[in-house]
């Protein structure tokens, strides 16, 4: 049974950026999409690097039950330490000033992200879709030794997509660790390659850096790039960040439902 949220509030927690205004754009767009559906009494956006900030947002909320969904790709430093600390959370369910705050999982780890990735891969090729049996799909992340969860989630998605048999190959690649996205031509022999960045927003890395690493442009802002780009006799498509996919709004709502289900499970076990 899905809980009625017409008296509840939803807070979308994003990273934001002082350098790139596009960083917060997906969070606002998903907030608008959910707000237009009239599911919640209130929908708010909050950020680490922009206003409104995490530590201020709860003061703007009037509802007595608040759901907080991190618009982040993976579990890690921000979702496990920064957001709970800044909001004053004590666990998955917190009592703050007489209100109930329910902390949901980050967007990127929900199982439906597999479908979102496949949808983004299909949409970037459009009517010119190549033969799937002669196509490699790359899911690209940043890669870092500081947060292995961001790497783990990409490998998990690659395995799930590989099991669908949708493409001849599905591989992980990264900006700063092996296998490097800059070596895509060595990593596959397929004549068609689709690259989907597993990032929340079209920021510095996904919008500017990765296209250069792929060799499809020297400077995105000055020269842009085209889909597909022919490189070495092969066709290469590059998608926008996965977090800009409109289906993410449904993922956010699914995370709210999951949090409710987890609460019911805990309550039944305690009874």
C-alpha atoms as an extended CHARMM CRD file, in Angstrom:
* protein
*
       271  EXT
         1         1  UNK       CA              0.0000000000        0.0000000000        0.0000000000  PROA      1               0.0000000000
         2         2  UNK       CA              1.4770000000        3.3400000000       -1.0560000000  PROA      2               0.0000000000
         3         3  UNK       CA              1.2050000000        6.0890000000        1.5480000000  PROA      3               0.0000000000
         4         4  UNK       CA             -0.7550000000        9.2360000000        0.7570000000  PROA      4               0.0000000000
         5         5  UNK       CA              1.7820000000       12.0890000000        0.6130000000  PROA      5               0.0000000000
         6         6  UNK       CA             -0.5630000000       15.0280000000        0.1620000000  PROA      6               0.0000000000
         7         7  UNK       CA              0.3330000000       16.2830000000        3.6400000000  PROA      7               0.0000000000
         8         8  UNK       CA              4.0490000000       15.4740000000        3.3470000000  PROA      8               0.0000000000
         9         9  UNK       CA              7.1090000000       17.3010000000        2.0470000000  PROA      9               0.0000000000
        10        10  UNK       CA              9.8590000000       16.1190000000       -0.2770000000  PROA      10              0.0000000000
        11        11  UNK       CA             13.3960000000       17.5160000000       -0.1560000000  PROA      11              0.0000000000
        12        12  UNK       CA             15.7740000000       16.7710000000       -3.0270000000  PROA      12              0.0000000000
        13        13  UNK       CA             19.3760000000       17.0840000000       -1.8770000000  PROA      13              0.0000000000
        14        14  UNK       CA             21.9070000000       17.8020000000       -4.6370000000  PROA      14              0.0000000000
        15        15  UNK       CA             25.5850000000       18.7050000000       -4.7370000000  PROA      15              0.0000000000
        16        16  UNK       CA             25.3980000000       21.9870000000       -6.6470000000  PROA      16              0.0000000000
        17        17  UNK       CA             28.4060000000       24.0110000000       -7.7730000000  PROA      17              0.0000000000
        18        18  UNK       CA             29.7630000000       27.5260000000       -7.4480000000  PROA      18              0.0000000000
        19        19  UNK       CA             31.4360000000       27.1460000000      -10.8590000000  PROA      19              0.0000000000
        20        20  UNK       CA             28.8070000000       25.4920000000      -13.0330000000  PROA      20              0.0000000000
        21        21  UNK       CA             25.1510000000       26.5160000000      -12.9240000000  PROA      21              0.0000000000
        22        22  UNK       CA             24.1850000000       23.3630000000      -14.8300000000  PROA      22              0.0000000000
        23        23  UNK       CA             25.1360000000       21.2660000000      -11.8110000000  PROA      23              0.0000000000
        24        24  UNK       CA             21.9010000000       22.0130000000       -9.9590000000  PROA      24              0.0000000000
        25        25  UNK       CA             19.6490000000       22.0620000000      -13.0230000000  PROA      25              0.0000000000
        26        26  UNK       CA             18.6390000000       18.3530000000      -12.9820000000  PROA      26              0.0000000000
        27        27  UNK       CA             17.6390000000       18.5630000000       -9.3190000000  PROA      27              0.0000000000
        28        28  UNK       CA             15.4010000000       21.5460000000      -10.0360000000  PROA      28              0.0000000000
        29        29  UNK       CA             13.8850000000       19.8880000000      -13.1000000000  PROA      29              0.0000000000
        30        30  UNK       CA             13.0460000000       16.6860000000      -11.2440000000  PROA      30              0.0000000000
        31        31  UNK       CA             11.6350000000       18.7690000000       -8.4120000000  PROA      31              0.0000000000
        32        32  UNK       CA              9.4260000000       20.6490000000      -10.8720000000  PROA      32              0.0000000000
        33        33  UNK       CA              8.2400000000       17.4080000000      -12.4840000000  PROA      33              0.0000000000
        34        34  UNK       CA              7.2220000000       15.9500000000       -9.1220000000  PROA      34              0.0000000000
        35        35  UNK       CA              5.7290000000       19.2590000000       -7.9790000000  PROA      35              0.0000000000
        36        36  UNK       CA              3.5370000000       19.3530000000      -11.1050000000  PROA      36              0.0000000000
        37        37  UNK       CA              2.0900000000       15.9380000000      -10.2480000000  PROA      37              0.0000000000
        38        38  UNK       CA              0.6780000000       17.2580000000       -6.9660000000  PROA      38              0.0000000000
        39        39  UNK       CA              1.8330000000       14.2090000000       -4.9970000000  PROA      39              0.0000000000
        40        40  UNK       CA              3.3850000000       16.1680000000       -2.1160000000  PROA      40              0.0000000000
        41        41  UNK       CA              2.2070000000       19.2350000000       -0.2350000000  PROA      41              0.0000000000
        42        42  UNK       CA              5.6970000000       20.6950000000       -0.6730000000  PROA      42              0.0000000000
        43        43  UNK       CA              8.7620000000       19.9910000000       -2.8040000000  PROA      43              0.0000000000
        44        44  UNK       CA             12.0640000000       21.6890000000       -1.9390000000  PROA      44              0.0000000000
        45        45  UNK       CA             15.5670000000       21.5850000000       -3.4030000000  PROA      45              0.0000000000
        46        46  UNK       CA             18.7240000000       21.9890000000       -1.3120000000  PROA      46              0.0000000000
        47        47  UNK       CA             22.4500000000       21.8550000000       -2.0770000000  PROA      47              0.0000000000
        48        48  UNK       CA             25.9040000000       21.5450000000       -0.5690000000  PROA      48              0.0000000000
        49        49  UNK       CA             27.5340000000       24.1690000000       -2.8030000000  PROA      49              0.0000000000
        50        50  UNK       CA             24.5900000000       26.4480000000       -3.5750000000  PROA      50              0.0000000000
        51        51  UNK       CA             21.6740000000       28.1310000000       -1.8760000000  PROA      51              0.0000000000
        52        52  UNK       CA             19.3760000000       26.9790000000       -0.4450000000  PROA      52              0.0000000000
        53        53  UNK       CA             21.8880000000       25.0110000000        1.6320000000  PROA      53              0.0000000000
        54        54  UNK       CA             21.2800000000       21.6870000000        3.3450000000  PROA      54              0.0000000000
        55        55  UNK       CA             21.4290000000       23.1660000000        6.8300000000  PROA      55              0.0000000000
        56        56  UNK       CA             18.7630000000       25.7710000000        6.0360000000  PROA      56              0.0000000000
        57        57  UNK       CA             16.1790000000       23.8290000000        4.0500000000  PROA      57              0.0000000000
        58        58  UNK       CA             14.2290000000       22.1910000000        6.8790000000  PROA      58              0.0000000000
        59        59  UNK       CA             13.3940000000       25.6340000000        8.2620000000  PROA      59              0.0000000000
        60        60  UNK       CA             11.5470000000       26.3020000000        4.9980000000  PROA      60              0.0000000000
        61        61  UNK       CA              9.3680000000       23.1890000000        5.3260000000  PROA      61              0.0000000000
        62        62  UNK       CA              5.9660000000       23.3560000000        7.0100000000  PROA      62              0.0000000000
        63        63  UNK       CA              4.8950000000       19.6980000000        6.7870000000  PROA      63              0.0000000000
        64        64  UNK       CA              5.2260000000       17.3590000000        9.7740000000  PROA      64              0.0000000000
        65        65  UNK       CA              6.5760000000       14.4600000000        7.6930000000  PROA      65              0.0000000000
        66        66  UNK       CA              9.5490000000       15.1100000000        5.4040000000  PROA      66              0.0000000000
        67        67  UNK       CA             11.2210000000       12.7780000000        2.9210000000  PROA      67              0.0000000000
        68        68  UNK       CA             14.8140000000       13.5600000000        1.9570000000  PROA      68              0.0000000000
        69        69  UNK       CA             16.1250000000       11.9830000000       -1.2610000000  PROA      69              0.0000000000
        70        70  UNK       CA             19.8280000000       12.4930000000       -2.1240000000  PROA      70              0.0000000000
        71        71  UNK       CA             20.1710000000       13.2210000000       -5.8280000000  PROA      71              0.0000000000
        72        72  UNK       CA             23.5610000000       11.5000000000       -5.9130000000  PROA      72              0.0000000000
        73        73  UNK       CA             24.8740000000        8.5630000000       -7.9250000000  PROA      73              0.0000000000
        74        74  UNK       CA             26.1540000000        6.4250000000       -5.0630000000  PROA      74              0.0000000000
        75        75  UNK       CA             26.4340000000        5.9620000000       -1.3370000000  PROA      75              0.0000000000
        76        76  UNK       CA             29.5100000000        7.6190000000        0.0870000000  PROA      76              0.0000000000
        77        77  UNK       CA             30.8820000000       10.6520000000        1.8650000000  PROA      77              0.0000000000
        78        78  UNK       CA             28.1000000000       13.0690000000        0.9230000000  PROA      78              0.0000000000
        79        79  UNK       CA             25.1440000000       10.7430000000        1.4290000000  PROA      79              0.0000000000
        80        80  UNK       CA             26.4890000000        9.0500000000        4.5580000000  PROA      80              0.0000000000
        81        81  UNK       CA             28.1610000000       11.9830000000        6.3170000000  PROA      81              0.0000000000
        82        82  UNK       CA             27.5700000000       15.4380000000        4.8480000000  PROA      82              0.0000000000
        83        83  UNK       CA             23.7940000000       15.3990000000        4.2990000000  PROA      83              0.0000000000
        84        84  UNK       CA             22.9120000000       13.7010000000        7.6320000000  PROA      84              0.0000000000
        85        85  UNK       CA             25.2630000000       16.0490000000        9.5030000000  PROA      85              0.0000000000
        86        86  UNK       CA             23.9790000000       19.2270000000        7.8600000000  PROA      86              0.0000000000
        87        87  UNK       CA             20.3160000000       18.2770000000        8.3280000000  PROA      87              0.0000000000
        88        88  UNK       CA             20.8630000000       17.0070000000       11.8620000000  PROA      88              0.0000000000
        89        89  UNK       CA             19.6290000000       13.5000000000       11.0830000000  PROA      89              0.0000000000
        90        90  UNK       CA             20.0830000000       10.6710000000       13.5670000000  PROA      90              0.0000000000
        91        91  UNK       CA             19.2840000000        7.7430000000       11.2590000000  PROA      91              0.0000000000
        92        92  UNK       CA             16.9390000000        6.6380000000        8.5130000000  PROA      92              0.0000000000
        93        93  UNK       CA             14.0800000000        8.1020000000       10.5470000000  PROA      93              0.0000000000
        94        94  UNK       CA             14.7140000000       11.1640000000       12.7020000000  PROA      94              0.0000000000
        95        95  UNK       CA             12.5140000000       13.1770000000       15.0480000000  PROA      95              0.0000000000
        96        96  UNK       CA             13.4140000000       16.8380000000       14.7210000000  PROA      96              0.0000000000
        97        97  UNK       CA             11.4170000000       19.5750000000       16.4380000000  PROA      97              0.0000000000
        98        98  UNK       CA              8.3570000000       17.3540000000       16.5710000000  PROA      98              0.0000000000
        99        99  UNK       CA              8.5910000000       16.3710000000       12.8980000000  PROA      99              0.0000000000
       100       100  UNK       CA              9.4580000000       13.0700000000       11.2540000000  PROA      100             0.0000000000
       101       101  UNK       CA             12.2850000000       13.1640000000        8.7140000000  PROA      101             0.0000000000
       102       102  UNK       CA             12.7000000000       10.0470000000        6.5730000000  PROA      102             0.0000000000
       103       103  UNK       CA             16.0820000000        9.7180000000        4.8670000000  PROA      103             0.0000000000
       104       104  UNK       CA             15.9290000000        7.7740000000        1.5820000000  PROA      104             0.0000000000
       105       105  UNK       CA             18.6130000000        6.0100000000       -0.4470000000  PROA      105             0.0000000000
       106       106  UNK       CA             20.4970000000        7.9600000000       -3.1400000000  PROA      106             0.0000000000
       107       107  UNK       CA             19.0230000000        8.0070000000       -6.6260000000  PROA      107             0.0000000000
       108       108  UNK       CA             21.8400000000        6.1170000000       -8.3500000000  PROA      108             0.0000000000
       109       109  UNK       CA             21.5240000000        2.8690000000       -6.3960000000  PROA      109             0.0000000000
       110       110  UNK       CA             17.8560000000        2.1670000000       -7.1430000000  PROA      110             0.0000000000
       111       111  UNK       CA             17.3510000000       -0.9700000000       -9.3070000000  PROA      111             0.0000000000
       112       112  UNK       CA             15.3280000000        0.9670000000      -11.8790000000  PROA      112             0.0000000000
       113       113  UNK       CA             18.4910000000        2.8580000000      -12.8700000000  PROA      113             0.0000000000
       114       114  UNK       CA             19.2350000000       -0.0510000000      -15.2040000000  PROA      114             0.0000000000
       115       115  UNK       CA             16.1830000000        0.8870000000      -17.2490000000  PROA      115             0.0000000000
       116       116  UNK       CA             17.1500000000        4.5590000000      -17.1080000000  PROA      116             0.0000000000
       117       117  UNK       CA             20.6060000000        3.7750000000      -18.4970000000  PROA      117             0.0000000000
       118       118  UNK       CA             19.1400000000        1.6910000000      -21.3120000000  PROA      118             0.0000000000
       119       119  UNK       CA             16.6500000000        4.4260000000      -22.1290000000  PROA      119             0.0000000000
       120       120  UNK       CA             19.3990000000        7.0220000000      -22.3010000000  PROA      120             0.0000000000
       121       121  UNK       CA             21.5180000000        4.7810000000      -24.5510000000  PROA      121             0.0000000000
       122       122  UNK       CA             18.5910000000        4.2410000000      -26.9000000000  PROA      122             0.0000000000
       123       123  UNK       CA             17.5570000000        7.8950000000      -26.9890000000  PROA      123             0.0000000000
       124       124  UNK       CA             20.9960000000        9.2230000000      -27.9400000000  PROA      124             0.0000000000
       125       125  UNK       CA             21.0420000000        7.2140000000      -31.1720000000  PROA      125             0.0000000000
       126       126  UNK       CA             17.4240000000        7.9790000000      -32.0770000000  PROA      126             0.0000000000
       127       127  UNK       CA             16.2390000000        6.7390000000      -35.4550000000  PROA      127             0.0000000000
       128       128  UNK       CA             19.8440000000        6.0900000000      -36.4870000000  PROA      128             0.0000000000
       129       129  UNK       CA             20.1770000000        3.3050000000      -33.9170000000  PROA      129             0.0000000000
       130       130  UNK       CA             22.9510000000        0.8770000000      -34.8750000000  PROA      130             0.0000000000
       131       131  UNK       CA             22.6440000000       -2.8940000000      -34.8970000000  PROA      131             0.0000000000
       132       132  UNK       CA             22.7620000000       -3.8930000000      -31.1780000000  PROA      132             0.0000000000
       133       133  UNK       CA             24.6530000000       -7.0550000000      -32.1240000000  PROA      133             0.0000000000
       134       134  UNK       CA             27.4930000000       -4.8530000000      -33.4020000000  PROA      134             0.0000000000
       135       135  UNK       CA             27.4000000000       -2.2450000000      -30.6240000000  PROA      135             0.0000000000
       136       136  UNK       CA             29.3220000000       -1.7780000000      -27.3890000000  PROA      136             0.0000000000
       137       137  UNK       CA             27.7970000000        0.2320000000      -24.5390000000  PROA      137             0.0000000000
       138       138  UNK       CA             30.1350000000        1.9670000000      -22.1010000000  PROA      138             0.0000000000
       139       139  UNK       CA             28.9330000000        3.2090000000      -18.7160000000  PROA      139             0.0000000000
       140       140  UNK       CA             31.4060000000        5.8680000000      -17.5800000000  PROA      140             0.0000000000
       141       141  UNK       CA             32.1640000000        7.1330000000      -14.0940000000  PROA      141             0.0000000000
       142       142  UNK       CA             34.7290000000        9.4080000000      -12.5280000000  PROA      142             0.0000000000
       143       143  UNK       CA             36.7420000000        6.7660000000      -10.7310000000  PROA      143             0.0000000000
       144       144  UNK       CA             38.4970000000        7.5070000000       -7.4710000000  PROA      144             0.0000000000
       145       145  UNK       CA             40.3880000000        5.7840000000       -4.6940000000  PROA      145             0.0000000000
       146       146  UNK       CA             38.4340000000        7.8430000000       -2.1540000000  PROA      146             0.0000000000
       147       147  UNK       CA             35.0040000000        6.3160000000       -2.7730000000  PROA      147             0.0000000000
       148       148  UNK       CA             34.8430000000        2.7850000000       -4.0800000000  PROA      148             0.0000000000
       149       149  UNK       CA             31.0390000000        2.8620000000       -3.9380000000  PROA      149             0.0000000000
       150       150  UNK       CA             30.9830000000        5.0760000000       -7.0390000000  PROA      150             0.0000000000
       151       151  UNK       CA             32.9600000000        2.4180000000       -8.8990000000  PROA      151             0.0000000000
       152       152  UNK       CA             30.9680000000       -0.4630000000       -7.4480000000  PROA      152             0.0000000000
       153       153  UNK       CA             27.6050000000        0.8420000000       -8.6540000000  PROA      153             0.0000000000
       154       154  UNK       CA             28.8800000000        1.1860000000      -12.2170000000  PROA      154             0.0000000000
       155       155  UNK       CA             30.1580000000       -2.3750000000      -12.3080000000  PROA      155             0.0000000000
       156       156  UNK       CA             26.8440000000       -3.5770000000      -10.9060000000  PROA      156             0.0000000000
       157       157  UNK       CA             24.9260000000       -1.7760000000      -13.6500000000  PROA      157             0.0000000000
       158       158  UNK       CA             27.2770000000       -3.0890000000      -16.3250000000  PROA      158             0.0000000000
       159       159  UNK       CA             26.6130000000       -6.6390000000      -15.1330000000  PROA      159             0.0000000000
       160       160  UNK       CA             22.8450000000       -6.1290000000      -15.0820000000  PROA      160             0.0000000000
       161       161  UNK       CA             22.7900000000       -4.5970000000      -18.5490000000  PROA      161             0.0000000000
       162       162  UNK       CA             25.0470000000       -7.3430000000      -19.8500000000  PROA      162             0.0000000000
       163       163  UNK       CA             22.5400000000       -9.9110000000      -18.6070000000  PROA      163             0.0000000000
       164       164  UNK       CA             19.8050000000       -8.3440000000      -20.7350000000  PROA      164             0.0000000000
       165       165  UNK       CA             21.7130000000       -9.1570000000      -23.9220000000  PROA      165             0.0000000000
       166       166  UNK       CA             20.6380000000       -5.7880000000      -25.3260000000  PROA      166             0.0000000000
       167       167  UNK       CA             24.0910000000       -5.0320000000      -26.7230000000  PROA      167             0.0000000000
       168       168  UNK       CA             27.0130000000       -7.1060000000      -27.9200000000  PROA      168             0.0000000000
       169       169  UNK       CA             29.0690000000       -5.7100000000      -25.0430000000  PROA      169             0.0000000000
       170       170  UNK       CA             28.5770000000       -3.5690000000      -21.9630000000  PROA      170             0.0000000000
       171       171  UNK       CA             31.6820000000       -2.2670000000      -20.2340000000  PROA      171             0.0000000000
       172       172  UNK       CA             32.6810000000        0.0850000000      -17.4260000000  PROA      172             0.0000000000
       173       173  UNK       CA             35.1580000000        2.8840000000      -18.0340000000  PROA      173             0.0000000000
       174       174  UNK       CA             36.4630000000        5.7260000000      -15.9030000000  PROA      174             0.0000000000
       175       175  UNK       CA             38.0990000000        9.1200000000      -16.1690000000  PROA      175             0.0000000000
       176       176  UNK       CA             40.8170000000        8.5950000000      -13.5730000000  PROA      176             0.0000000000
       177       177  UNK       CA             41.3570000000        4.8640000000      -13.1970000000  PROA      177             0.0000000000
       178       178  UNK       CA             41.5640000000        1.7780000000      -15.3690000000  PROA      178             0.0000000000
       179       179  UNK       CA             39.8750000000        0.9260000000      -17.5950000000  PROA      179             0.0000000000
       180       180  UNK       CA             40.2220000000        4.4770000000      -18.8830000000  PROA      180             0.0000000000
       181       181  UNK       CA             37.5190000000        5.9360000000      -21.0970000000  PROA      181             0.0000000000
       182       182  UNK       CA             40.2670000000        7.5000000000      -23.2110000000  PROA      182             0.0000000000
       183       183  UNK       CA             41.2190000000        3.9500000000      -24.2670000000  PROA      183             0.0000000000
       184       184  UNK       CA             37.7350000000        3.0450000000      -25.5070000000  PROA      184             0.0000000000
       185       185  UNK       CA             39.0370000000        2.1300000000      -28.9710000000  PROA      185             0.0000000000
       186       186  UNK       CA             41.3210000000       -0.4760000000      -27.4030000000  PROA      186             0.0000000000
       187       187  UNK       CA             38.6580000000       -1.8410000000      -25.0690000000  PROA      187             0.0000000000
       188       188  UNK       CA             36.2460000000       -2.9250000000      -27.8080000000  PROA      188             0.0000000000
       189       189  UNK       CA             36.3790000000       -3.9840000000      -31.4360000000  PROA      189             0.0000000000
       190       190  UNK       CA             32.6980000000       -3.3180000000      -32.1000000000  PROA      190             0.0000000000
       191       191  UNK       CA             32.0330000000       -0.9570000000      -35.0390000000  PROA      191             0.0000000000
       192       192  UNK       CA             29.4860000000        1.0240000000      -33.0030000000  PROA      192             0.0000000000
       193       193  UNK       CA             30.0300000000        2.4710000000      -29.5440000000  PROA      193             0.0000000000
       194       194  UNK       CA             27.5640000000        4.2380000000      -27.2330000000  PROA      194             0.0000000000
       195       195  UNK       CA             28.9320000000        6.0490000000      -24.1770000000  PROA      195             0.0000000000
       196       196  UNK       CA             26.6390000000        7.0040000000      -21.2830000000  PROA      196             0.0000000000
       197       197  UNK       CA             28.1190000000        9.0470000000      -18.3970000000  PROA      197             0.0000000000
       198       198  UNK       CA             26.9000000000        7.8950000000      -14.9860000000  PROA      198             0.0000000000
       199       199  UNK       CA             26.8140000000       11.4260000000      -13.5600000000  PROA      199             0.0000000000
       200       200  UNK       CA             23.9860000000       13.4520000000      -12.0670000000  PROA      200             0.0000000000
       201       201  UNK       CA             24.5640000000       16.5980000000      -14.1180000000  PROA      201             0.0000000000
       202       202  UNK       CA             26.2470000000       17.8430000000      -17.2730000000  PROA      202             0.0000000000
       203       203  UNK       CA             29.0150000000       19.5360000000      -15.3670000000  PROA      203             0.0000000000
       204       204  UNK       CA             32.7240000000       19.9320000000      -15.9840000000  PROA      204             0.0000000000
       205       205  UNK       CA             33.4960000000       16.2130000000      -16.1500000000  PROA      205             0.0000000000
       206       206  UNK       CA             30.5880000000       14.8060000000      -18.1370000000  PROA      206             0.0000000000
       207       207  UNK       CA             29.9940000000       17.7630000000      -20.4350000000  PROA      207             0.0000000000
       208       208  UNK       CA             33.5380000000       19.0000000000      -21.0820000000  PROA      208             0.0000000000
       209       209  UNK       CA             36.1860000000       16.4610000000      -20.0340000000  PROA      209             0.0000000000
       210       210  UNK       CA             34.8200000000       13.1390000000      -21.2640000000  PROA      210             0.0000000000
       211       211  UNK       CA             34.1350000000       14.2590000000      -24.8720000000  PROA      211             0.0000000000
       212       212  UNK       CA             37.7690000000       15.3760000000      -25.0810000000  PROA      212             0.0000000000
       213       213  UNK       CA             38.9630000000       12.0630000000      -23.6230000000  PROA      213             0.0000000000
       214       214  UNK       CA             36.8610000000       10.2420000000      -26.2160000000  PROA      214             0.0000000000
       215       215  UNK       CA             38.5020000000       12.2810000000      -28.9620000000  PROA      215             0.0000000000
       216       216  UNK       CA             35.2240000000       13.5960000000      -30.4040000000  PROA      216             0.0000000000
       217       217  UNK       CA             36.1250000000       17.2500000000      -29.8530000000  PROA      217             0.0000000000
       218       218  UNK       CA             39.0220000000       19.4400000000      -28.7480000000  PROA      218             0.0000000000
       219       219  UNK       CA             36.8150000000       21.8550000000      -26.8300000000  PROA      219             0.0000000000
       220       220  UNK       CA             33.0800000000       21.3330000000      -26.2970000000  PROA      220             0.0000000000
       221       221  UNK       CA             32.2590000000       24.9760000000      -25.6170000000  PROA      221             0.0000000000
       222       222  UNK       CA             34.0610000000       26.1990000000      -28.7200000000  PROA      222             0.0000000000
       223       223  UNK       CA             33.4820000000       23.3550000000      -31.1710000000  PROA      223             0.0000000000
       224       224  UNK       CA             30.7620000000       21.1320000000      -29.7100000000  PROA      224             0.0000000000
       225       225  UNK       CA             30.5130000000       17.5760000000      -31.0700000000  PROA      225             0.0000000000
       226       226  UNK       CA             28.1300000000       15.5700000000      -33.2070000000  PROA      226             0.0000000000
       227       227  UNK       CA             26.3810000000       12.2360000000      -32.7690000000  PROA      227             0.0000000000
       228       228  UNK       CA             27.5570000000        9.9920000000      -34.1720000000  PROA      228             0.0000000000
       229       229  UNK       CA             31.2090000000       10.9230000000      -34.5930000000  PROA      229             0.0000000000
       230       230  UNK       CA             33.3260000000        8.7090000000      -36.8080000000  PROA      230             0.0000000000
       231       231  UNK       CA             36.6360000000        7.7160000000      -35.2680000000  PROA      231             0.0000000000
       232       232  UNK       CA             38.9360000000        5.1740000000      -36.9000000000  PROA      232             0.0000000000
       233       233  UNK       CA             36.1830000000        3.8680000000      -39.1400000000  PROA      233             0.0000000000
       234       234  UNK       CA             33.8080000000        3.3920000000      -36.1970000000  PROA      234             0.0000000000
       235       235  UNK       CA             30.7490000000        5.3320000000      -35.0600000000  PROA      235             0.0000000000
       236       236  UNK       CA             30.6590000000        6.8060000000      -31.5700000000  PROA      236             0.0000000000
       237       237  UNK       CA             27.6260000000        8.2600000000      -29.7650000000  PROA      237             0.0000000000
       238       238  UNK       CA             27.9600000000       10.2380000000      -26.5370000000  PROA      238             0.0000000000
       239       239  UNK       CA             24.9500000000       10.8230000000      -24.2860000000  PROA      239             0.0000000000
       240       240  UNK       CA             24.2970000000       13.5100000000      -21.7030000000  PROA      240             0.0000000000
       241       241  UNK       CA             24.5960000000       12.7060000000      -17.9940000000  PROA      241             0.0000000000
       242       242  UNK       CA             22.2280000000       10.0360000000      -16.7490000000  PROA      242             0.0000000000
       243       243  UNK       CA             20.9400000000       12.3380000000      -14.0150000000  PROA      243             0.0000000000
       244       244  UNK       CA             19.2980000000       14.5670000000      -16.6290000000  PROA      244             0.0000000000
       245       245  UNK       CA             17.0180000000       11.7410000000      -17.8130000000  PROA      245             0.0000000000
       246       246  UNK       CA             13.3400000000       12.6750000000      -17.1110000000  PROA      246             0.0000000000
       247       247  UNK       CA             12.7260000000        9.1520000000      -15.7720000000  PROA      247             0.0000000000
       248       248  UNK       CA             14.7550000000       10.0990000000      -12.6800000000  PROA      248             0.0000000000
       249       249  UNK       CA             11.6240000000       11.7370000000      -11.2630000000  PROA      249             0.0000000000
       250       250  UNK       CA             10.0360000000        8.2780000000      -11.1530000000  PROA      250             0.0000000000
       251       251  UNK       CA             13.1610000000        6.8670000000       -9.5070000000  PROA      251             0.0000000000
       252       252  UNK       CA             12.8860000000        9.5110000000       -6.7740000000  PROA      252             0.0000000000
       253       253  UNK       CA              9.2710000000        8.5350000000       -6.0990000000  PROA      253             0.0000000000
       254       254  UNK       CA             10.2460000000        4.8550000000       -6.0640000000  PROA      254             0.0000000000
       255       255  UNK       CA             12.8550000000        5.6420000000       -3.3920000000  PROA      255             0.0000000000
       256       256  UNK       CA             10.1630000000        7.2740000000       -1.2590000000  PROA      256             0.0000000000
       257       257  UNK       CA              8.0150000000        4.1370000000       -1.6260000000  PROA      257             0.0000000000
       258       258  UNK       CA             11.0070000000        1.9740000000       -0.7000000000  PROA      258             0.0000000000
       259       259  UNK       CA             11.5910000000        4.0330000000        2.4460000000  PROA      259             0.0000000000
       260       260  UNK       CA              7.9470000000        3.5430000000        3.4310000000  PROA      260             0.0000000000
       261       261  UNK       CA              8.2190000000       -0.1990000000        2.8180000000  PROA      261             0.0000000000
       262       262  UNK       CA             11.3620000000       -0.3630000000        4.9570000000  PROA      262             0.0000000000
       263       263  UNK       CA              9.5350000000        1.4340000000        7.7520000000  PROA      263             0.0000000000
       264       264  UNK       CA              6.6340000000       -1.0260000000        7.5750000000  PROA      264             0.0000000000
       265       265  UNK       CA              9.0770000000       -3.9280000000        7.7330000000  PROA      265             0.0000000000
       266       266  UNK       CA             10.8260000000       -2.5140000000       10.7990000000  PROA      266             0.0000000000
       267       267  UNK       CA              7.4810000000       -1.8450000000       12.4850000000  PROA      267             0.0000000000
       268       268  UNK       CA              6.1810000000       -5.3650000000       11.8290000000  PROA      268             0.0000000000
       269       269  UNK       CA              9.3960000000       -6.9130000000       13.1880000000  PROA      269             0.0000000000
       270       270  UNK       CA              9.1450000000       -4.8130000000       16.3270000000  PROA      270             0.0000000000
       271       271  UNK       CA              5.4880000000       -5.7240000000       16.8960000000  PROA      271             0.0000000000
